[in-house]
Amino acid sequence: MLAGSIAKGTYTGTSDADILIISDDLPSNILNRHTIFSDDRMPIDLEPHAYTTEELLKMLRRGDRFILDTLRYGIPIYGKRFFNQLRTQIFE
């Protein structure tokens, strides 16, 4: 899911591209996750935020601002139905 300034329409030339990735097949080490989804050859600075479904739900229960903002303003790339169900449960 595209997140942050790109999703909100406030992107500038110096902004990075925040992306939320939910997968239950991720390395347990957060730094390894970042390495998997980062690529220096990209023409934009990609900032991946990769979490398991369980981690996402824990963050939601804690009221994590990034997750809440991403669900409110984010643009689904894949798994639109999953994200729309979460949005409905949280914001309606």
KOLNUMAR-199265 format. One record per residue: residue number from 1; residue in three letters; x, y, z of N, C-alpha, C in turn. Coordinates in nm, 2 decimals. Layout:
{NUM; 'ALA'; {X; Y; Z}; {X; Y; Z}; {X; Y; Z}}
...
***
This chain:
{1; 'MET'; {0.08; -0.12; 0.00}; {0.00; 0.00; 0.00}; {0.09; 0.12; 0.00}}
{2; 'LEU'; {0.07; 0.21; -0.09}; {0.14; 0.34; -0.09}; {0.09; 0.42; 0.03}}
{3; 'ALA'; {0.19; 0.48; 0.09}; {0.15; 0.56; 0.22}; {0.22; 0.69; 0.22}}
{4; 'GLY'; {0.21; 0.77; 0.32}; {0.28; 0.89; 0.34}; {0.24; 1.00; 0.24}}
{5; 'SER'; {0.34; 1.08; 0.21}; {0.31; 1.20; 0.12}; {0.26; 1.16; -0.02}}
{6; 'ILE'; {0.30; 1.05; -0.07}; {0.26; 1.01; -0.20}; {0.11; 0.98; -0.20}}
{7; 'ALA'; {0.06; 0.91; -0.10}; {-0.08; 0.88; -0.09}; {-0.16; 1.00; -0.05}}
{8; 'LYS'; {-0.11; 1.09; 0.02}; {-0.18; 1.21; 0.06}; {-0.18; 1.32; -0.05}}
{9; 'GLY'; {-0.09; 1.31; -0.15}; {-0.08; 1.41; -0.25}; {0.01; 1.52; -0.21}}
{10; 'THR'; {0.09; 1.51; -0.11}; {0.18; 1.62; -0.07}; {0.33; 1.59; -0.10}}
{11; 'TYR'; {0.35; 1.50; -0.19}; {0.49; 1.45; -0.23}; {0.56; 1.57; -0.29}}
{12; 'THR'; {0.69; 1.58; -0.25}; {0.78; 1.68; -0.31}; {0.90; 1.60; -0.37}}
{13; 'GLY'; {0.99; 1.67; -0.44}; {1.10; 1.61; -0.50}; {1.20; 1.55; -0.40}}
{14; 'THR'; {1.19; 1.59; -0.27}; {1.28; 1.53; -0.17}; {1.21; 1.43; -0.08}}
{15; 'SER'; {1.08; 1.40; -0.11}; {1.01; 1.30; -0.03}; {1.05; 1.16; -0.06}}
{16; 'ASP'; {1.04; 1.07; 0.04}; {1.06; 0.93; 0.01}; {0.93; 0.87; -0.02}}
{17; 'ALA'; {0.93; 0.75; -0.07}; {0.81; 0.67; -0.10}; {0.78; 0.57; 0.01}}
{18; 'ASP'; {0.69; 0.60; 0.10}; {0.66; 0.50; 0.20}; {0.56; 0.40; 0.15}}
{19; 'ILE'; {0.59; 0.27; 0.18}; {0.51; 0.16; 0.13}; {0.49; 0.07; 0.24}}
{20; 'LEU'; {0.36; 0.03; 0.27}; {0.33; -0.07; 0.37}; {0.31; -0.20; 0.30}}
{21; 'ILE'; {0.39; -0.30; 0.36}; {0.39; -0.44; 0.30}; {0.34; -0.53; 0.42}}
{22; 'ILE'; {0.24; -0.61; 0.39}; {0.19; -0.70; 0.49}; {0.20; -0.84; 0.43}}
{23; 'SER'; {0.28; -0.92; 0.50}; {0.30; -1.06; 0.46}; {0.34; -1.15; 0.58}}
{24; 'ASP'; {0.28; -1.27; 0.58}; {0.32; -1.36; 0.69}; {0.44; -1.44; 0.66}}
{25; 'ASP'; {0.51; -1.41; 0.55}; {0.63; -1.48; 0.51}; {0.75; -1.38; 0.51}}
{26; 'LEU'; {0.78; -1.32; 0.62}; {0.88; -1.23; 0.63}; {0.99; -1.28; 0.73}}
{27; 'PRO'; {1.12; -1.23; 0.71}; {1.22; -1.27; 0.81}; {1.18; -1.20; 0.94}}
{28; 'SER'; {1.22; -1.27; 1.05}; {1.19; -1.21; 1.18}; {1.27; -1.09; 1.21}}
{29; 'ASN'; {1.39; -1.07; 1.15}; {1.47; -0.95; 1.17}; {1.42; -0.84; 1.09}}
{30; 'ILE'; {1.39; -0.72; 1.15}; {1.33; -0.61; 1.08}; {1.43; -0.55; 0.98}}
{31; 'LEU'; {1.56; -0.55; 1.01}; {1.66; -0.50; 0.91}; {1.67; -0.59; 0.79}}
{32; 'ASN'; {1.65; -0.72; 0.80}; {1.65; -0.80; 0.69}; {1.53; -0.78; 0.60}}
{33; 'ARG'; {1.42; -0.74; 0.66}; {1.30; -0.71; 0.58}; {1.33; -0.58; 0.50}}
{34; 'HIS'; {1.39; -0.48; 0.56}; {1.42; -0.36; 0.49}; {1.51; -0.39; 0.37}}
{35; 'THR'; {1.60; -0.47; 0.39}; {1.70; -0.51; 0.28}; {1.63; -0.58; 0.16}}
{36; 'ILE'; {1.53; -0.66; 0.19}; {1.46; -0.73; 0.09}; {1.38; -0.64; 0.00}}
{37; 'PHE'; {1.32; -0.53; 0.05}; {1.24; -0.45; -0.02}; {1.30; -0.32; -0.07}}
{38; 'SER'; {1.43; -0.30; -0.04}; {1.50; -0.18; -0.08}; {1.58; -0.21; -0.20}}
{39; 'ASP'; {1.60; -0.11; -0.29}; {1.68; -0.12; -0.41}; {1.74; 0.02; -0.44}}
{40; 'ASP'; {1.87; 0.03; -0.43}; {1.93; 0.16; -0.46}; {1.92; 0.20; -0.60}}
{41; 'ARG'; {1.88; 0.11; -0.69}; {1.87; 0.15; -0.83}; {1.73; 0.22; -0.86}}
{42; 'MET'; {1.65; 0.22; -0.76}; {1.52; 0.29; -0.78}; {1.54; 0.44; -0.80}}
{43; 'PRO'; {1.46; 0.50; -0.89}; {1.47; 0.64; -0.91}; {1.41; 0.73; -0.79}}
{44; 'ILE'; {1.36; 0.66; -0.69}; {1.30; 0.73; -0.58}; {1.34; 0.66; -0.45}}
{45; 'ASP'; {1.36; 0.73; -0.34}; {1.40; 0.67; -0.22}; {1.28; 0.59; -0.16}}
{46; 'LEU'; {1.29; 0.46; -0.16}; {1.18; 0.38; -0.12}; {1.20; 0.35; 0.03}}
{47; 'GLU'; {1.09; 0.37; 0.11}; {1.10; 0.34; 0.25}; {0.99; 0.23; 0.28}}
{48; 'PRO'; {1.04; 0.10; 0.28}; {0.94; -0.01; 0.30}; {0.92; -0.02; 0.45}}
{49; 'HIS'; {0.79; -0.05; 0.48}; {0.75; -0.08; 0.62}; {0.68; -0.22; 0.61}}
{50; 'ALA'; {0.75; -0.32; 0.64}; {0.70; -0.46; 0.62}; {0.67; -0.53; 0.76}}
{51; 'TYR'; {0.55; -0.57; 0.77}; {0.50; -0.63; 0.89}; {0.42; -0.76; 0.86}}
{52; 'THR'; {0.41; -0.85; 0.96}; {0.32; -0.96; 0.95}; {0.18; -0.91; 0.98}}
{53; 'THR'; {0.08; -1.00; 0.95}; {-0.06; -0.96; 0.99}; {-0.07; -0.94; 1.14}}
{54; 'GLU'; {-0.01; -1.03; 1.21}; {-0.02; -1.02; 1.36}; {0.05; -0.89; 1.41}}
{55; 'GLU'; {0.16; -0.85; 1.35}; {0.22; -0.73; 1.39}; {0.14; -0.61; 1.36}}
{56; 'LEU'; {0.08; -0.61; 1.24}; {-0.01; -0.50; 1.20}; {-0.13; -0.49; 1.30}}
{57; 'LEU'; {-0.19; -0.60; 1.33}; {-0.30; -0.59; 1.43}; {-0.26; -0.54; 1.56}}
{58; 'LYS'; {-0.14; -0.58; 1.61}; {-0.09; -0.53; 1.74}; {-0.07; -0.38; 1.73}}
{59; 'MET'; {-0.01; -0.33; 1.62}; {0.01; -0.19; 1.60}; {-0.12; -0.11; 1.59}}
{60; 'LEU'; {-0.22; -0.17; 1.53}; {-0.35; -0.11; 1.53}; {-0.41; -0.09; 1.67}}
{61; 'ARG'; {-0.40; -0.20; 1.75}; {-0.45; -0.19; 1.89}; {-0.38; -0.09; 1.97}}
{62; 'ARG'; {-0.25; -0.07; 1.94}; {-0.18; 0.04; 2.01}; {-0.20; 0.18; 1.96}}
{63; 'GLY'; {-0.28; 0.19; 1.85}; {-0.30; 0.32; 1.79}; {-0.19; 0.38; 1.72}}
{64; 'ASP'; {-0.10; 0.29; 1.66}; {0.01; 0.34; 1.58}; {-0.03; 0.44; 1.47}}
{65; 'ARG'; {0.03; 0.56; 1.48}; {-0.01; 0.67; 1.39}; {0.02; 0.63; 1.24}}
{66; 'PHE'; {0.14; 0.58; 1.22}; {0.17; 0.55; 1.08}; {0.07; 0.45; 1.02}}
{67; 'ILE'; {0.04; 0.34; 1.09}; {-0.06; 0.25; 1.04}; {-0.20; 0.31; 1.02}}
{68; 'LEU'; {-0.24; 0.38; 1.12}; {-0.37; 0.45; 1.11}; {-0.38; 0.55; 0.99}}
{69; 'ASP'; {-0.28; 0.63; 0.98}; {-0.27; 0.72; 0.86}; {-0.27; 0.65; 0.73}}
{70; 'THR'; {-0.19; 0.54; 0.73}; {-0.18; 0.46; 0.60}; {-0.31; 0.40; 0.57}}
{71; 'LEU'; {-0.38; 0.34; 0.66}; {-0.51; 0.29; 0.64}; {-0.62; 0.39; 0.59}}
{72; 'ARG'; {-0.60; 0.51; 0.65}; {-0.70; 0.62; 0.62}; {-0.67; 0.68; 0.48}}
{73; 'TYR'; {-0.54; 0.70; 0.45}; {-0.51; 0.77; 0.32}; {-0.44; 0.69; 0.22}}
{74; 'GLY'; {-0.39; 0.57; 0.26}; {-0.31; 0.49; 0.17}; {-0.38; 0.44; 0.04}}
{75; 'ILE'; {-0.30; 0.41; -0.06}; {-0.35; 0.36; -0.19}; {-0.31; 0.22; -0.20}}
{76; 'PRO'; {-0.40; 0.12; -0.20}; {-0.37; -0.02; -0.21}; {-0.31; -0.05; -0.35}}
{77; 'ILE'; {-0.20; -0.12; -0.35}; {-0.14; -0.17; -0.47}; {-0.18; -0.32; -0.49}}
{78; 'TYR'; {-0.19; -0.39; -0.39}; {-0.23; -0.53; -0.39}; {-0.30; -0.56; -0.26}}
{79; 'GLY'; {-0.40; -0.65; -0.27}; {-0.48; -0.68; -0.15}; {-0.58; -0.58; -0.11}}
{80; 'LYS'; {-0.64; -0.52; -0.21}; {-0.73; -0.41; -0.19}; {-0.85; -0.45; -0.10}}
{81; 'ARG'; {-0.89; -0.57; -0.11}; {-1.01; -0.62; -0.03}; {-0.97; -0.62; 0.12}}
{82; 'PHE'; {-0.85; -0.68; 0.14}; {-0.79; -0.68; 0.28}; {-0.79; -0.55; 0.35}}
{83; 'PHE'; {-0.73; -0.45; 0.28}; {-0.72; -0.32; 0.33}; {-0.85; -0.25; 0.34}}
{84; 'ASN'; {-0.94; -0.27; 0.25}; {-1.08; -0.21; 0.26}; {-1.15; -0.26; 0.38}}
{85; 'GLN'; {-1.14; -0.39; 0.41}; {-1.20; -0.45; 0.52}; {-1.15; -0.39; 0.65}}
{86; 'LEU'; {-1.02; -0.37; 0.66}; {-0.96; -0.31; 0.78}; {-1.01; -0.17; 0.79}}
{87; 'ARG'; {-1.02; -0.09; 0.68}; {-1.07; 0.04; 0.69}; {-1.21; 0.05; 0.74}}
{88; 'THR'; {-1.29; -0.04; 0.69}; {-1.43; -0.05; 0.74}; {-1.44; -0.08; 0.88}}
{89; 'GLN'; {-1.36; -0.17; 0.93}; {-1.37; -0.21; 1.07}; {-1.32; -0.09; 1.16}}
{90; 'ILE'; {-1.22; -0.02; 1.12}; {-1.16; 0.08; 1.20}; {-1.23; 0.22; 1.19}}
{91; 'PHE'; {-1.27; 0.26; 1.07}; {-1.32; 0.40; 1.06}; {-1.47; 0.41; 1.04}}
{92; 'GLU'; {-1.54; 0.30; 1.03}; {-1.69; 0.31; 1.02}; {-1.76; 0.26; 1.14}}
***
